[in-house]
Amino acid sequence: MEEKEKNKYLLEIQKQRSRMRTIQRTRKERTRELIKVGALVDMLGLLEKDQSYLTGLLLQHFVIDDEKREKIRKIGEKFFEERSLKKDKGDKKWKQ
């Protein structure tokens, strides 16, 4: 194998490794996000709910206006602030 061919081959291997690292990183990031969402669903006691109910609940996001979304976001912020305060005070119920 000529030196040029060898270098071309090695360069291609490096490119493939780089692409694989990017795919793995992306996959890891997606997995991390899915775990976060799953934890939220569990934290709110929604794991026991019917899949159709959850789907309908989430689809509501697409039929409400921006003002309603902002109100919902603020409710979520308040939930996490209160949860954080309970956690800091050592309240055993902070997981609920």
N, C-alpha and C positions, 0 to 999 in steps of 0.2 A: 504494500500500500504506500503510495507516495505521500510525502509530507503534507502537501496541500489537501489531499483527500482526507488524511488523518485529522488535520486541523478542522476541516469542514465537518467531519463526523463528530468530533469532540464538541464543536460549537453547537451542533444540533442537539446533542445530549444535554448540554448546559441549558439550552432554551427549553427543552422538555422538562427538565428538573424545575426550572423557574416557573413554568406554567403549572406544574403539579403543586408546587408550594403555594401558588396563588389560589388554586382550586381548593387545596386543603384549608388554607386560611379562611377562605370564603365559607367553606362548609362548616368550619369551627364556629365562625361568627354567627352563621345562621342557626346552628345547633344551640349556641348560647342564647340567642333571642327566643327560640322556641321554648327553651327551658324557662326563661323568664316569664313568658306568657302562660305557660303551664302552671308555674308557681302562683301567678295571679289568679288563675281560674280556681286553683285549689284553695288559696287563701280566702277567697270570697265564697267558698262552699258551693261552687258551681260544677264540680266534678260529678256530682250525683244527678245533675240535670240531664234531661233527654237531649240528644244531639240535635234534634230538630229545633228544640227551644233555643239552644245556644246559637245555632245558625241564624235563626230569626232575630234573636237579640243583637247579634253582631251586624246583621244586614241593615238594622235600623240606622246604623252609621251613615249609610248612603242616602237615606231619605230625609234626614234632618238638615236644617240649615246651619250655617257657620255659627250663628249666635247660640243656638242650642248646644252645638259641639263645645263651644267655649264654656258654657255653664257646666256641662258634664266634666270637662277637663278640670275645672276649679273644684268640683266635688271630689274628684280623684286626688288632687293636690292636698285638699283638706284631710282626706282619709289617711294619706301617707304622713302628713305632719302630725296628726293625732297618734298614729301608730308609732311614729318615731319618739314622741314624747312619752308614751306609755312604756316603750322599750327602754328608754333612758332611765325611767323611774323604777325599773325592775318589775313592772307589772307583768304577771305571768300570762295575762290575757292578750298581750300585744300581738299574738299570732292570729287572732280572730279579727 
